[in-house]
Amino acid sequence: MAALPPIKRIMREDVKEAPKWIEKIIYPVNLFMDAVYSSLNRNLTFTENITSQVKSLSFETKSSYDGTAANWDDLLFIHNLPILAKGCLLLQIQEISDNYNPIENSVFINWIDINRTITINLITGLTASKKYNITFLVF
């Protein structure tokens, strides 16, 4: 991607020959240019620029959990998007424990959005009888 140009603002001195009313236009144009420059200069965020929501939950797996839906308690949360969700990404999952161990298995989520309620039908790769913190990005 090309680098952003070094010019970020228009100054009155740049348009000396323009009529005086141009000053009323320079201010809002500079505000717009500052916002665009800031956004394109690695300051884009999901929640400010893409219809999305970050949601964190805590839960505990059943003692009978074996990575199958038959031994899983659904997780539900309501999202505030104006549309039905098109995606639900797992951003982070961590075991809550004094002796933290990283999750070594592949983690996959199965989910559905019904009337703006996300239902997580299954998360694979976890361990039975463990507490977890999980963070999703819904978009």
Phi and psi in radians as a Rosetta constraint file:
Dihedral C 1 N 2 CA 2 C 2 CIRCULARHARMONIC -1.224 0.35
Dihedral N 2 CA 2 C 2 N 3 CIRCULARHARMONIC 2.641 0.35
Dihedral C 2 N 3 CA 3 C 3 CIRCULARHARMONIC -1.273 0.35
Dihedral N 3 CA 3 C 3 N 4 CIRCULARHARMONIC 2.658 0.35
Dihedral C 3 N 4 CA 4 C 4 CIRCULARHARMONIC -1.228 0.35
Dihedral N 4 CA 4 C 4 N 5 CIRCULARHARMONIC 2.563 0.35
Dihedral C 4 N 5 CA 5 C 5 CIRCULARHARMONIC -1.187 0.35
Dihedral N 5 CA 5 C 5 N 6 CIRCULARHARMONIC 2.673 0.35
Dihedral C 5 N 6 CA 6 C 6 CIRCULARHARMONIC -1.236 0.35
Dihedral N 6 CA 6 C 6 N 7 CIRCULARHARMONIC -0.333 0.35
Dihedral C 6 N 7 CA 7 C 7 CIRCULARHARMONIC -1.393 0.35
Dihedral N 7 CA 7 C 7 N 8 CIRCULARHARMONIC 2.094 0.35
Dihedral C 7 N 8 CA 8 C 8 CIRCULARHARMONIC -2.010 0.35
Dihedral N 8 CA 8 C 8 N 9 CIRCULARHARMONIC -0.301 0.35
Dihedral C 8 N 9 CA 9 C 9 CIRCULARHARMONIC -2.470 0.35
Dihedral N 9 CA 9 C 9 N 10 CIRCULARHARMONIC 2.727 0.35
Dihedral C 9 N 10 CA 10 C 10 CIRCULARHARMONIC -1.834 0.35
Dihedral N 10 CA 10 C 10 N 11 CIRCULARHARMONIC 2.231 0.35
Dihedral C 10 N 11 CA 11 C 11 CIRCULARHARMONIC -1.843 0.35
Dihedral N 11 CA 11 C 11 N 12 CIRCULARHARMONIC 2.691 0.35
Dihedral C 11 N 12 CA 12 C 12 CIRCULARHARMONIC -1.018 0.35
Dihedral N 12 CA 12 C 12 N 13 CIRCULARHARMONIC -0.600 0.35
Dihedral C 12 N 13 CA 13 C 13 CIRCULARHARMONIC -1.139 0.35
Dihedral N 13 CA 13 C 13 N 14 CIRCULARHARMONIC -0.410 0.35
Dihedral C 13 N 14 CA 14 C 14 CIRCULARHARMONIC -1.262 0.35
Dihedral N 14 CA 14 C 14 N 15 CIRCULARHARMONIC -0.386 0.35
Dihedral C 14 N 15 CA 15 C 15 CIRCULARHARMONIC -2.265 0.35
Dihedral N 15 CA 15 C 15 N 16 CIRCULARHARMONIC 0.924 0.35
Dihedral C 15 N 16 CA 16 C 16 CIRCULARHARMONIC -0.988 0.35
Dihedral N 16 CA 16 C 16 N 17 CIRCULARHARMONIC -0.627 0.35
Dihedral C 16 N 17 CA 17 C 17 CIRCULARHARMONIC -1.375 0.35
Dihedral N 17 CA 17 C 17 N 18 CIRCULARHARMONIC -0.157 0.35
Dihedral C 17 N 18 CA 18 C 18 CIRCULARHARMONIC -1.318 0.35
Dihedral N 18 CA 18 C 18 N 19 CIRCULARHARMONIC 2.681 0.35
Dihedral C 18 N 19 CA 19 C 19 CIRCULARHARMONIC -1.143 0.35
Dihedral N 19 CA 19 C 19 N 20 CIRCULARHARMONIC 2.878 0.35
Dihedral C 19 N 20 CA 20 C 20 CIRCULARHARMONIC -1.086 0.35
Dihedral N 20 CA 20 C 20 N 21 CIRCULARHARMONIC -0.541 0.35
Dihedral C 20 N 21 CA 21 C 21 CIRCULARHARMONIC -1.115 0.35
Dihedral N 21 CA 21 C 21 N 22 CIRCULARHARMONIC -0.260 0.35
Dihedral C 21 N 22 CA 22 C 22 CIRCULARHARMONIC -1.094 0.35
Dihedral N 22 CA 22 C 22 N 23 CIRCULARHARMONIC -0.433 0.35
Dihedral C 22 N 23 CA 23 C 23 CIRCULARHARMONIC -1.085 0.35
Dihedral N 23 CA 23 C 23 N 24 CIRCULARHARMONIC -0.553 0.35
Dihedral C 23 N 24 CA 24 C 24 CIRCULARHARMONIC -1.232 0.35
Dihedral N 24 CA 24 C 24 N 25 CIRCULARHARMONIC -0.382 0.35
Dihedral C 24 N 25 CA 25 C 25 CIRCULARHARMONIC -1.598 0.35
Dihedral N 25 CA 25 C 25 N 26 CIRCULARHARMONIC -0.576 0.35
Dihedral C 25 N 26 CA 26 C 26 CIRCULARHARMONIC -1.032 0.35
Dihedral N 26 CA 26 C 26 N 27 CIRCULARHARMONIC -0.754 0.35
Dihedral C 26 N 27 CA 27 C 27 CIRCULARHARMONIC -1.054 0.35
Dihedral N 27 CA 27 C 27 N 28 CIRCULARHARMONIC -0.957 0.35
Dihedral C 27 N 28 CA 28 C 28 CIRCULARHARMONIC -1.147 0.35
Dihedral N 28 CA 28 C 28 N 29 CIRCULARHARMONIC -0.565 0.35
Dihedral C 28 N 29 CA 29 C 29 CIRCULARHARMONIC -1.130 0.35
Dihedral N 29 CA 29 C 29 N 30 CIRCULARHARMONIC -0.711 0.35
Dihedral C 29 N 30 CA 30 C 30 CIRCULARHARMONIC -1.145 0.35
Dihedral N 30 CA 30 C 30 N 31 CIRCULARHARMONIC -0.679 0.35
Dihedral C 30 N 31 CA 31 C 31 CIRCULARHARMONIC -1.041 0.35
Dihedral N 31 CA 31 C 31 N 32 CIRCULARHARMONIC -0.804 0.35
Dihedral C 31 N 32 CA 32 C 32 CIRCULARHARMONIC -1.100 0.35
Dihedral N 32 CA 32 C 32 N 33 CIRCULARHARMONIC -0.798 0.35
Dihedral C 32 N 33 CA 33 C 33 CIRCULARHARMONIC -1.096 0.35
Dihedral N 33 CA 33 C 33 N 34 CIRCULARHARMONIC -0.680 0.35
Dihedral C 33 N 34 CA 34 C 34 CIRCULARHARMONIC -1.075 0.35
Dihedral N 34 CA 34 C 34 N 35 CIRCULARHARMONIC -0.778 0.35
Dihedral C 34 N 35 CA 35 C 35 CIRCULARHARMONIC -1.124 0.35
Dihedral N 35 CA 35 C 35 N 36 CIRCULARHARMONIC -0.786 0.35
Dihedral C 35 N 36 CA 36 C 36 CIRCULARHARMONIC -1.150 0.35
Dihedral N 36 CA 36 C 36 N 37 CIRCULARHARMONIC -0.766 0.35
Dihedral C 36 N 37 CA 37 C 37 CIRCULARHARMONIC -1.070 0.35
Dihedral N 37 CA 37 C 37 N 38 CIRCULARHARMONIC -0.793 0.35
Dihedral C 37 N 38 CA 38 C 38 CIRCULARHARMONIC -1.073 0.35
Dihedral N 38 CA 38 C 38 N 39 CIRCULARHARMONIC -0.759 0.35
Dihedral C 38 N 39 CA 39 C 39 CIRCULARHARMONIC -1.128 0.35
Dihedral N 39 CA 39 C 39 N 40 CIRCULARHARMONIC -0.754 0.35
Dihedral C 39 N 40 CA 40 C 40 CIRCULARHARMONIC -1.364 0.35
Dihedral N 40 CA 40 C 40 N 41 CIRCULARHARMONIC -0.184 0.35
Dihedral C 40 N 41 CA 41 C 41 CIRCULARHARMONIC -1.686 0.35
Dihedral N 41 CA 41 C 41 N 42 CIRCULARHARMONIC 0.830 0.35
Dihedral C 41 N 42 CA 42 C 42 CIRCULARHARMONIC 1.194 0.35
Dihedral N 42 CA 42 C 42 N 43 CIRCULARHARMONIC 0.522 0.35
Dihedral C 42 N 43 CA 43 C 43 CIRCULARHARMONIC -2.029 0.35
Dihedral N 43 CA 43 C 43 N 44 CIRCULARHARMONIC 0.368 0.35
Dihedral C 43 N 44 CA 44 C 44 CIRCULARHARMONIC -1.323 0.35
Dihedral N 44 CA 44 C 44 N 45 CIRCULARHARMONIC 2.446 0.35
Dihedral C 44 N 45 CA 45 C 45 CIRCULARHARMONIC -2.239 0.35
Dihedral N 45 CA 45 C 45 N 46 CIRCULARHARMONIC 2.693 0.35
Dihedral C 45 N 46 CA 46 C 46 CIRCULARHARMONIC -1.090 0.35
Dihedral N 46 CA 46 C 46 N 47 CIRCULARHARMONIC -0.928 0.35
Dihedral C 46 N 47 CA 47 C 47 CIRCULARHARMONIC -1.222 0.35
Dihedral N 47 CA 47 C 47 N 48 CIRCULARHARMONIC -0.433 0.35
Dihedral C 47 N 48 CA 48 C 48 CIRCULARHARMONIC -1.611 0.35
Dihedral N 48 CA 48 C 48 N 49 CIRCULARHARMONIC -0.355 0.35
Dihedral C 48 N 49 CA 49 C 49 CIRCULARHARMONIC -2.175 0.35
Dihedral N 49 CA 49 C 49 N 50 CIRCULARHARMONIC -0.208 0.35
Dihedral C 49 N 50 CA 50 C 50 CIRCULARHARMONIC -2.316 0.35
Dihedral N 50 CA 50 C 50 N 51 CIRCULARHARMONIC 2.388 0.35
Dihedral C 50 N 51 CA 51 C 51 CIRCULARHARMONIC -1.080 0.35
Dihedral N 51 CA 51 C 51 N 52 CIRCULARHARMONIC 1.847 0.35
Dihedral C 51 N 52 CA 52 C 52 CIRCULARHARMONIC -2.805 0.35
Dihedral N 52 CA 52 C 52 N 53 CIRCULARHARMONIC 2.952 0.35
Dihedral C 52 N 53 CA 53 C 53 CIRCULARHARMONIC -2.570 0.35
Dihedral N 53 CA 53 C 53 N 54 CIRCULARHARMONIC 2.392 0.35
Dihedral C 53 N 54 CA 54 C 54 CIRCULARHARMONIC -1.715 0.35
Dihedral N 54 CA 54 C 54 N 55 CIRCULARHARMONIC 2.286 0.35
Dihedral C 54 N 55 CA 55 C 55 CIRCULARHARMONIC -2.309 0.35
Dihedral N 55 CA 55 C 55 N 56 CIRCULARHARMONIC 2.301 0.35
Dihedral C 55 N 56 CA 56 C 56 CIRCULARHARMONIC -2.034 0.35
Dihedral N 56 CA 56 C 56 N 57 CIRCULARHARMONIC 2.474 0.35
Dihedral C 56 N 57 CA 57 C 57 CIRCULARHARMONIC -2.419 0.35
Dihedral N 57 CA 57 C 57 N 58 CIRCULARHARMONIC 2.748 0.35
Dihedral C 57 N 58 CA 58 C 58 CIRCULARHARMONIC -2.100 0.35
Dihedral N 58 CA 58 C 58 N 59 CIRCULARHARMONIC 2.498 0.35
Dihedral C 58 N 59 CA 59 C 59 CIRCULARHARMONIC -2.751 0.35
Dihedral N 59 CA 59 C 59 N 60 CIRCULARHARMONIC 2.939 0.35
Dihedral C 59 N 60 CA 60 C 60 CIRCULARHARMONIC -2.218 0.35
Dihedral N 60 CA 60 C 60 N 61 CIRCULARHARMONIC 2.367 0.35
Dihedral C 60 N 61 CA 61 C 61 CIRCULARHARMONIC -1.329 0.35
Dihedral N 61 CA 61 C 61 N 62 CIRCULARHARMONIC 2.650 0.35
Dihedral C 61 N 62 CA 62 C 62 CIRCULARHARMONIC -1.133 0.35
Dihedral N 62 CA 62 C 62 N 63 CIRCULARHARMONIC 2.762 0.35
Dihedral C 62 N 63 CA 63 C 63 CIRCULARHARMONIC -1.191 0.35
Dihedral N 63 CA 63 C 63 N 64 CIRCULARHARMONIC -0.402 0.35
Dihedral C 63 N 64 CA 64 C 64 CIRCULARHARMONIC -1.634 0.35
Dihedral N 64 CA 64 C 64 N 65 CIRCULARHARMONIC 0.056 0.35
Dihedral C 64 N 65 CA 65 C 65 CIRCULARHARMONIC -1.009 0.35
Dihedral N 65 CA 65 C 65 N 66 CIRCULARHARMONIC 2.254 0.35
Dihedral C 65 N 66 CA 66 C 66 CIRCULARHARMONIC -2.345 0.35
Dihedral N 66 CA 66 C 66 N 67 CIRCULARHARMONIC 0.308 0.35
Dihedral C 66 N 67 CA 67 C 67 CIRCULARHARMONIC 1.531 0.35
Dihedral N 67 CA 67 C 67 N 68 CIRCULARHARMONIC 0.151 0.35
Dihedral C 67 N 68 CA 68 C 68 CIRCULARHARMONIC -1.989 0.35
Dihedral N 68 CA 68 C 68 N 69 CIRCULARHARMONIC 2.728 0.35
Dihedral C 68 N 69 CA 69 C 69 CIRCULARHARMONIC -1.120 0.35
Dihedral N 69 CA 69 C 69 N 70 CIRCULARHARMONIC -0.468 0.35
Dihedral C 69 N 70 CA 70 C 70 CIRCULARHARMONIC -1.117 0.35
Dihedral N 70 CA 70 C 70 N 71 CIRCULARHARMONIC -0.437 0.35
Dihedral C 70 N 71 CA 71 C 71 CIRCULARHARMONIC -2.040 0.35
Dihedral N 71 CA 71 C 71 N 72 CIRCULARHARMONIC 0.674 0.35
Dihedral C 71 N 72 CA 72 C 72 CIRCULARHARMONIC -2.267 0.35
Dihedral N 72 CA 72 C 72 N 73 CIRCULARHARMONIC 2.355 0.35
Dihedral C 72 N 73 CA 73 C 73 CIRCULARHARMONIC -1.654 0.35
Dihedral N 73 CA 73 C 73 N 74 CIRCULARHARMONIC 2.151 0.35
Dihedral C 73 N 74 CA 74 C 74 CIRCULARHARMONIC -0.994 0.35
Dihedral N 74 CA 74 C 74 N 75 CIRCULARHARMONIC 2.505 0.35
Dihedral C 74 N 75 CA 75 C 75 CIRCULARHARMONIC -1.814 0.35
Dihedral N 75 CA 75 C 75 N 76 CIRCULARHARMONIC 2.324 0.35
Dihedral C 75 N 76 CA 76 C 76 CIRCULARHARMONIC -2.215 0.35
Dihedral N 76 CA 76 C 76 N 77 CIRCULARHARMONIC 2.486 0.35
Dihedral C 76 N 77 CA 77 C 77 CIRCULARHARMONIC -2.682 0.35
Dihedral N 77 CA 77 C 77 N 78 CIRCULARHARMONIC 2.647 0.35
Dihedral C 77 N 78 CA 78 C 78 CIRCULARHARMONIC -1.641 0.35
Dihedral N 78 CA 78 C 78 N 79 CIRCULARHARMONIC 2.369 0.35
Dihedral C 78 N 79 CA 79 C 79 CIRCULARHARMONIC -1.842 0.35
Dihedral N 79 CA 79 C 79 N 80 CIRCULARHARMONIC 2.824 0.35
Dihedral C 79 N 80 CA 80 C 80 CIRCULARHARMONIC -1.892 0.35
Dihedral N 80 CA 80 C 80 N 81 CIRCULARHARMONIC 0.365 0.35
Dihedral C 80 N 81 CA 81 C 81 CIRCULARHARMONIC -1.253 0.35
Dihedral N 81 CA 81 C 81 N 82 CIRCULARHARMONIC 2.589 0.35
Dihedral C 81 N 82 CA 82 C 82 CIRCULARHARMONIC -1.340 0.35
Dihedral N 82 CA 82 C 82 N 83 CIRCULARHARMONIC -0.041 0.35
Dihedral C 82 N 83 CA 83 C 83 CIRCULARHARMONIC -2.331 0.35
Dihedral N 83 CA 83 C 83 N 84 CIRCULARHARMONIC 2.934 0.35
Dihedral C 83 N 84 CA 84 C 84 CIRCULARHARMONIC -1.179 0.35
Dihedral N 84 CA 84 C 84 N 85 CIRCULARHARMONIC 2.503 0.35
Dihedral C 84 N 85 CA 85 C 85 CIRCULARHARMONIC -1.145 0.35
Dihedral N 85 CA 85 C 85 N 86 CIRCULARHARMONIC 2.441 0.35
Dihedral C 85 N 86 CA 86 C 86 CIRCULARHARMONIC -1.740 0.35
Dihedral N 86 CA 86 C 86 N 87 CIRCULARHARMONIC -0.358 0.35
Dihedral C 86 N 87 CA 87 C 87 CIRCULARHARMONIC -2.646 0.35
Dihedral N 87 CA 87 C 87 N 88 CIRCULARHARMONIC 2.657 0.35
Dihedral C 87 N 88 CA 88 C 88 CIRCULARHARMONIC -2.450 0.35
Dihedral N 88 CA 88 C 88 N 89 CIRCULARHARMONIC 1.811 0.35
Dihedral C 88 N 89 CA 89 C 89 CIRCULARHARMONIC -1.726 0.35
Dihedral N 89 CA 89 C 89 N 90 CIRCULARHARMONIC 2.409 0.35
Dihedral C 89 N 90 CA 90 C 90 CIRCULARHARMONIC -1.432 0.35
Dihedral N 90 CA 90 C 90 N 91 CIRCULARHARMONIC 1.982 0.35
Dihedral C 90 N 91 CA 91 C 91 CIRCULARHARMONIC -1.525 0.35
Dihedral N 91 CA 91 C 91 N 92 CIRCULARHARMONIC -0.750 0.35
Dihedral C 91 N 92 CA 92 C 92 CIRCULARHARMONIC -2.736 0.35
Dihedral N 92 CA 92 C 92 N 93 CIRCULARHARMONIC 2.520 0.35
Dihedral C 92 N 93 CA 93 C 93 CIRCULARHARMONIC -2.469 0.35
Dihedral N 93 CA 93 C 93 N 94 CIRCULARHARMONIC 2.316 0.35
Dihedral C 93 N 94 CA 94 C 94 CIRCULARHARMONIC -2.398 0.35
Dihedral N 94 CA 94 C 94 N 95 CIRCULARHARMONIC 2.444 0.35
Dihedral C 94 N 95 CA 95 C 95 CIRCULARHARMONIC -1.295 0.35
Dihedral N 95 CA 95 C 95 N 96 CIRCULARHARMONIC 2.376 0.35
Dihedral C 95 N 96 CA 96 C 96 CIRCULARHARMONIC -1.613 0.35
Dihedral N 96 CA 96 C 96 N 97 CIRCULARHARMONIC 1.897 0.35
Dihedral C 96 N 97 CA 97 C 97 CIRCULARHARMONIC -2.819 0.35
Dihedral N 97 CA 97 C 97 N 98 CIRCULARHARMONIC 2.644 0.35
Dihedral C 97 N 98 CA 98 C 98 CIRCULARHARMONIC -1.203 0.35
Dihedral N 98 CA 98 C 98 N 99 CIRCULARHARMONIC -0.578 0.35
Dihedral C 98 N 99 CA 99 C 99 CIRCULARHARMONIC -1.841 0.35
Dihedral N 99 CA 99 C 99 N 100 CIRCULARHARMONIC 1.364 0.35
Dihedral C 99 N 100 CA 100 C 100 CIRCULARHARMONIC -1.076 0.35
Dihedral N 100 CA 100 C 100 N 101 CIRCULARHARMONIC 2.259 0.35
Dihedral C 100 N 101 CA 101 C 101 CIRCULARHARMONIC -2.165 0.35
Dihedral N 101 CA 101 C 101 N 102 CIRCULARHARMONIC 2.285 0.35
Dihedral C 101 N 102 CA 102 C 102 CIRCULARHARMONIC -1.142 0.35
Dihedral N 102 CA 102 C 102 N 103 CIRCULARHARMONIC 2.615 0.35
Dihedral C 102 N 103 CA 103 C 103 CIRCULARHARMONIC -1.320 0.35
Dihedral N 103 CA 103 C 103 N 104 CIRCULARHARMONIC 2.137 0.35
Dihedral C 103 N 104 CA 104 C 104 CIRCULARHARMONIC -1.769 0.35
Dihedral N 104 CA 104 C 104 N 105 CIRCULARHARMONIC -0.181 0.35
Dihedral C 104 N 105 CA 105 C 105 CIRCULARHARMONIC -1.661 0.35
Dihedral N 105 CA 105 C 105 N 106 CIRCULARHARMONIC 2.767 0.35
Dihedral C 105 N 106 CA 106 C 106 CIRCULARHARMONIC -1.184 0.35
Dihedral N 106 CA 106 C 106 N 107 CIRCULARHARMONIC 2.319 0.35
Dihedral C 106 N 107 CA 107 C 107 CIRCULARHARMONIC -1.906 0.35
Dihedral N 107 CA 107 C 107 N 108 CIRCULARHARMONIC 2.285 0.35
Dihedral C 107 N 108 CA 108 C 108 CIRCULARHARMONIC -2.371 0.35
Dihedral N 108 CA 108 C 108 N 109 CIRCULARHARMONIC 2.469 0.35
Dihedral C 108 N 109 CA 109 C 109 CIRCULARHARMONIC -2.007 0.35
Dihedral N 109 CA 109 C 109 N 110 CIRCULARHARMONIC 2.476 0.35
Dihedral C 109 N 110 CA 110 C 110 CIRCULARHARMONIC -1.977 0.35
Dihedral N 110 CA 110 C 110 N 111 CIRCULARHARMONIC 2.202 0.35
Dihedral C 110 N 111 CA 111 C 111 CIRCULARHARMONIC -2.492 0.35
Dihedral N 111 CA 111 C 111 N 112 CIRCULARHARMONIC 2.898 0.35
Dihedral C 111 N 112 CA 112 C 112 CIRCULARHARMONIC -2.631 0.35
Dihedral N 112 CA 112 C 112 N 113 CIRCULARHARMONIC 2.579 0.35
Dihedral C 112 N 113 CA 113 C 113 CIRCULARHARMONIC -1.932 0.35
Dihedral N 113 CA 113 C 113 N 114 CIRCULARHARMONIC 2.023 0.35
Dihedral C 113 N 114 CA 114 C 114 CIRCULARHARMONIC -2.138 0.35
Dihedral N 114 CA 114 C 114 N 115 CIRCULARHARMONIC 1.987 0.35
Dihedral C 114 N 115 CA 115 C 115 CIRCULARHARMONIC 0.917 0.35
Dihedral N 115 CA 115 C 115 N 116 CIRCULARHARMONIC 0.792 0.35
Dihedral C 115 N 116 CA 116 C 116 CIRCULARHARMONIC 1.181 0.35
Dihedral N 116 CA 116 C 116 N 117 CIRCULARHARMONIC 0.363 0.35
Dihedral C 116 N 117 CA 117 C 117 CIRCULARHARMONIC -1.999 0.35
Dihedral N 117 CA 117 C 117 N 118 CIRCULARHARMONIC 2.056 0.35
Dihedral C 117 N 118 CA 118 C 118 CIRCULARHARMONIC -1.457 0.35
Dihedral N 118 CA 118 C 118 N 119 CIRCULARHARMONIC 2.222 0.35
Dihedral C 118 N 119 CA 119 C 119 CIRCULARHARMONIC -1.999 0.35
Dihedral N 119 CA 119 C 119 N 120 CIRCULARHARMONIC 2.081 0.35
Dihedral C 119 N 120 CA 120 C 120 CIRCULARHARMONIC -1.574 0.35
Dihedral N 120 CA 120 C 120 N 121 CIRCULARHARMONIC 1.873 0.35
Dihedral C 120 N 121 CA 121 C 121 CIRCULARHARMONIC -1.402 0.35
Dihedral N 121 CA 121 C 121 N 122 CIRCULARHARMONIC -0.362 0.35
Dihedral C 121 N 122 CA 122 C 122 CIRCULARHARMONIC -2.956 0.35
Dihedral N 122 CA 122 C 122 N 123 CIRCULARHARMONIC 2.462 0.35
Dihedral C 122 N 123 CA 123 C 123 CIRCULARHARMONIC -2.215 0.35
Dihedral N 123 CA 123 C 123 N 124 CIRCULARHARMONIC 2.136 0.35
Dihedral C 123 N 124 CA 124 C 124 CIRCULARHARMONIC -1.618 0.35
Dihedral N 124 CA 124 C 124 N 125 CIRCULARHARMONIC 2.903 0.35
Dihedral C 124 N 125 CA 125 C 125 CIRCULARHARMONIC 1.486 0.35
Dihedral N 125 CA 125 C 125 N 126 CIRCULARHARMONIC 0.140 0.35
Dihedral C 125 N 126 CA 126 C 126 CIRCULARHARMONIC -1.733 0.35
Dihedral N 126 CA 126 C 126 N 127 CIRCULARHARMONIC -3.124 0.35
Dihedral C 126 N 127 CA 127 C 127 CIRCULARHARMONIC -2.018 0.35
Dihedral N 127 CA 127 C 127 N 128 CIRCULARHARMONIC 2.532 0.35
Dihedral C 127 N 128 CA 128 C 128 CIRCULARHARMONIC -1.115 0.35
Dihedral N 128 CA 128 C 128 N 129 CIRCULARHARMONIC 2.565 0.35
Dihedral C 128 N 129 CA 129 C 129 CIRCULARHARMONIC 1.013 0.35
Dihedral N 129 CA 129 C 129 N 130 CIRCULARHARMONIC 0.638 0.35
Dihedral C 129 N 130 CA 130 C 130 CIRCULARHARMONIC -2.085 0.35
Dihedral N 130 CA 130 C 130 N 131 CIRCULARHARMONIC 2.592 0.35
Dihedral C 130 N 131 CA 131 C 131 CIRCULARHARMONIC -1.681 0.35
Dihedral N 131 CA 131 C 131 N 132 CIRCULARHARMONIC 2.454 0.35
Dihedral C 131 N 132 CA 132 C 132 CIRCULARHARMONIC -2.369 0.35
Dihedral N 132 CA 132 C 132 N 133 CIRCULARHARMONIC 2.616 0.35
Dihedral C 132 N 133 CA 133 C 133 CIRCULARHARMONIC -1.850 0.35
Dihedral N 133 CA 133 C 133 N 134 CIRCULARHARMONIC 2.378 0.35
Dihedral C 133 N 134 CA 134 C 134 CIRCULARHARMONIC -2.367 0.35
Dihedral N 134 CA 134 C 134 N 135 CIRCULARHARMONIC 2.497 0.35
Dihedral C 134 N 135 CA 135 C 135 CIRCULARHARMONIC -2.220 0.35
Dihedral N 135 CA 135 C 135 N 136 CIRCULARHARMONIC 2.280 0.35
Dihedral C 135 N 136 CA 136 C 136 CIRCULARHARMONIC -2.019 0.35
Dihedral N 136 CA 136 C 136 N 137 CIRCULARHARMONIC 2.722 0.35
Dihedral C 136 N 137 CA 137 C 137 CIRCULARHARMONIC -2.059 0.35
Dihedral N 137 CA 137 C 137 N 138 CIRCULARHARMONIC 2.035 0.35
Dihedral C 137 N 138 CA 138 C 138 CIRCULARHARMONIC -1.819 0.35
Dihedral N 138 CA 138 C 138 N 139 CIRCULARHARMONIC 2.291 0.35
